[in-house]
Amino acid sequence: MTKEKFQGFVMISALLVLLGIILIAFSVKFGTSNADAWLASRGGADTAYYHLIVKSYINNYLVSGSIMLGFGLVSSTFLYYKMVTIEK
């Protein structure tokens, strides 16, 4: 592979890191918004059940963001290492 291809992969990895950070940082806002949409489509629900749905949506965003952040960090570190060693 050429250095330009590695740079493209590093950029994709950096975008994954950024997206993961955004999902983690705004997981409460996104989760609450999805739970509100779920409640509106259903027409109402018990308070405890709604709380469970909110918590589930928030956890979904946290897990998704963590996976993207971890994968992006690992891949960008590996690709950066390969770019440095390919120059020699």
Backbone as CSV, one residue per row, in Angstrom:
resi,resn,N_x,N_y,N_z,CA_x,CA_y,CA_z,C_x,C_y,C_z
1,MET,0.833,-1.184,0.000,0.000,0.000,0.000,0.876,1.244,0.000
2,THR,0.346,2.282,-0.565,1.096,3.525,-0.613,0.779,4.379,0.608
3,LYS,1.593,5.382,0.766,1.424,6.281,1.910,0.094,7.031,1.829
4,GLU,-0.367,7.360,0.619,-1.621,8.086,0.453,-2.817,7.254,0.909
5,LYS,-2.782,5.952,0.618,-3.862,5.080,1.070,-3.890,4.985,2.590
6,PHE,-2.709,4.909,3.194,-2.650,4.878,4.649,-3.192,6.165,5.242
7,GLN,-2.896,7.290,4.618,-3.416,8.558,5.108,-4.937,8.596,5.030
8,GLY,-5.507,8.014,3.988,-6.962,7.931,3.877,-7.566,7.091,4.986
9,PHE,-6.928,5.978,5.289,-7.421,5.132,6.369,-7.280,5.814,7.734
10,VAL,-6.224,6.587,7.901,-6.049,7.325,9.153,-7.151,8.370,9.305
11,MET,-7.522,9.007,8.217,-8.613,9.986,8.266,-9.938,9.320,8.625
12,ILE,-10.198,8.160,8.067,-11.420,7.423,8.400,-11.404,7.025,9.873
13,SER,-10.265,6.601,10.356,-10.138,6.240,11.769,-10.356,7.453,12.667
14,ALA,-9.836,8.590,12.255,-10.034,9.815,13.034,-11.504,10.208,13.064
15,LEU,-12.199,10.013,11.955,-13.636,10.290,11.929,-14.403,9.342,12.845
16,LEU,-13.984,8.086,12.902,-14.603,7.142,13.827,-14.388,7.575,15.275
17,VAL,-13.192,8.048,15.581,-12.905,8.539,16.931,-13.799,9.723,17.257
18,LEU,-13.913,10.661,16.331,-14.743,11.844,16.542,-16.208,11.466,16.718
19,LEU,-16.703,10.571,15.879,-18.089,10.135,15.992,-18.333,9.408,17.310
20,GLY,-17.373,8.606,17.744,-17.505,7.916,19.024,-17.570,8.886,20.187
21,ILE,-16.739,9.918,20.153,-16.753,10.920,21.216,-18.080,11.667,21.233
22,ILE,-18.599,11.998,20.057,-19.883,12.694,19.978,-21.000,11.819,20.528
23,LEU,-21.020,10.542,20.157,-22.066,9.653,20.655,-21.990,9.482,22.167
24,ILE,-20.795,9.413,22.703,-20.656,9.276,24.152,-21.068,10.569,24.860
25,ALA,-20.627,11.695,24.337,-20.900,12.968,24.994,-22.385,13.338,24.968
26,PHE,-23.059,13.026,23.880,-24.461,13.406,23.747,-25.410,12.219,23.874
27,SER,-24.974,11.168,24.535,-25.808,9.968,24.645,-27.089,10.238,25.422
28,VAL,-27.023,11.080,26.435,-28.223,11.385,27.220,-29.231,12.145,26.367
29,LYS,-28.758,13.121,25.623,-29.658,13.910,24.776,-30.278,13.048,23.682
30,PHE,-29.443,12.247,23.002,-29.952,11.386,21.936,-30.902,10.321,22.486
31,GLY,-30.539,9.723,23.617,-31.377,8.678,24.208,-32.713,9.200,24.675
32,THR,-32.714,10.358,25.309,-33.962,10.963,25.768,-34.836,11.357,24.591
33,SER,-34.220,11.867,23.543,-34.972,12.246,22.348,-35.634,11.023,21.704
34,ASN,-34.897,9.929,21.596,-35.480,8.708,21.034,-36.581,8.151,21.919
35,ALA,-36.390,8.213,23.232,-37.417,7.720,24.151,-38.671,8.588,24.086
36,ASP,-38.507,9.898,23.921,-39.664,10.773,23.767,-40.429,10.468,22.490
37,ALA,-39.695,10.191,21.415,-40.349,9.810,20.156,-41.076,8.481,20.311
38,TRP,-40.471,7.549,21.040,-41.121,6.260,21.298,-42.397,6.465,22.098
39,LEU,-42.341,7.330,23.118,-43.507,7.593,23.949,-44.610,8.260,23.152
40,ALA,-44.262,9.182,22.267,-45.261,9.864,21.446,-45.917,8.901,20.464
41,SER,-45.129,7.981,19.902,-45.717,7.036,18.952,-46.606,6.026,19.654
42,ARG,-46.297,5.740,20.889,-47.083,4.769,21.658,-48.316,5.420,22.265
43,GLY,-48.261,6.708,22.552,-49.403,7.408,23.105,-49.391,7.482,24.623
44,GLY,-48.399,6.942,25.256,-48.299,6.991,26.709,-47.768,5.674,27.235
45,ALA,-47.221,5.737,28.448,-46.699,4.533,29.068,-46.531,4.790,30.560
46,ASP,-46.327,3.722,31.296,-46.054,3.805,32.718,-44.704,4.500,32.936
47,THR,-44.589,5.237,34.029,-43.369,5.993,34.302,-42.147,5.084,34.445
48,ALA,-42.298,3.989,35.132,-41.166,3.070,35.317,-40.735,2.466,33.981
49,TYR,-41.714,2.143,33.144,-41.398,1.572,31.834,-40.708,2.607,30.948
50,TYR,-41.173,3.857,31.008,-40.541,4.931,30.246,-39.096,5.142,30.718
51,HIS,-38.880,5.094,32.020,-37.528,5.240,32.559,-36.616,4.119,32.055
52,LEU,-37.135,2.921,31.978,-36.365,1.792,31.456,-36.003,1.995,29.989
53,ILE,-36.938,2.516,29.212,-36.691,2.777,27.788,-35.628,3.866,27.627
54,VAL,-35.710,4.929,28.417,-34.711,6.003,28.349,-33.327,5.444,28.672
55,LYS,-33.251,4.656,29.734,-31.967,4.084,30.128,-31.422,3.157,29.042
56,SER,-32.285,2.407,28.394,-31.854,1.501,27.326,-31.304,2.273,26.128
57,TYR,-31.994,3.322,25.733,-31.509,4.124,24.613,-30.176,4.789,24.943
58,ILE,-30.031,5.308,26.147,-28.778,5.940,26.544,-27.648,4.917,26.520
59,ASN,-27.901,3.726,27.045,-26.880,2.677,27.041,-26.517,2.257,25.621
60,ASN,-27.495,2.227,24.722,-27.202,1.889,23.326,-26.233,2.895,22.709
61,TYR,-26.459,4.171,22.961,-25.556,5.191,22.422,-24.183,5.130,23.081
62,LEU,-24.145,4.846,24.382,-22.857,4.729,25.053,-22.043,3.563,24.507
63,VAL,-22.678,2.437,24.315,-21.964,1.261,23.794,-21.513,1.495,22.360
64,SER,-22.390,2.036,21.534,-22.024,2.309,20.138,-20.856,3.291,20.057
65,GLY,-20.924,4.356,20.853,-19.843,5.333,20.858,-18.537,4.754,21.368
66,SER,-18.621,3.906,22.378,-17.409,3.292,22.920,-16.757,2.358,21.915
67,ILE,-17.570,1.597,21.201,-17.033,0.698,20.183,-16.359,1.493,19.069
68,MET,-17.024,2.544,18.598,-16.431,3.359,17.539,-15.156,4.043,18.004
69,LEU,-15.176,4.571,19.227,-13.990,5.233,19.762,-12.837,4.251,19.898
70,GLY,-13.095,3.097,20.449,-12.043,2.101,20.624,-11.482,1.613,19.307
71,PHE,-12.366,1.288,18.370,-11.917,0.817,17.068,-11.132,1.896,16.331
72,GLY,-11.596,3.128,16.419,-10.903,4.226,15.758,-9.533,4.484,16.348
73,LEU,-9.418,4.420,17.679,-8.118,4.642,18.314,-7.132,3.532,17.987
74,VAL,-7.596,2.296,18.049,-6.702,1.172,17.760,-6.247,1.204,16.303
75,SER,-7.193,1.412,15.395,-6.829,1.398,13.978,-5.965,2.601,13.599
76,SER,-6.250,3.776,14.151,-5.421,4.933,13.808,-4.014,4.787,14.369
77,THR,-3.888,4.203,15.547,-2.559,3.971,16.112,-1.771,2.979,15.262
78,PHE,-2.428,1.894,14.877,-1.771,0.897,14.039,-1.390,1.476,12.684
79,LEU,-2.298,2.205,12.057,-2.018,2.774,10.746,-0.932,3.841,10.813
80,TYR,-0.918,4.627,11.876,0.145,5.620,12.027,1.498,4.932,12.156
81,TYR,1.547,3.867,12.917,2.783,3.103,13.060,3.240,2.550,11.709
82,LYS,2.297,2.031,10.932,2.643,1.485,9.612,3.110,2.604,8.677
83,MET,2.522,3.788,8.771,2.958,4.905,7.925,4.375,5.319,8.265
84,VAL,4.715,5.321,9.533,6.056,5.722,9.948,7.075,4.681,9.492
85,THR,6.735,3.400,9.594,7.693,2.373,9.216,7.777,2.182,7.708
86,ILE,6.770,2.606,6.965,6.811,2.438,5.506,7.759,3.447,4.874
87,GLU,8.015,4.568,5.534,8.910,5.597,4.990,10.359,5.115,4.963
88,LYS,10.693,4.212,5.869,12.093,3.772,5.983,12.445,2.698,4.998
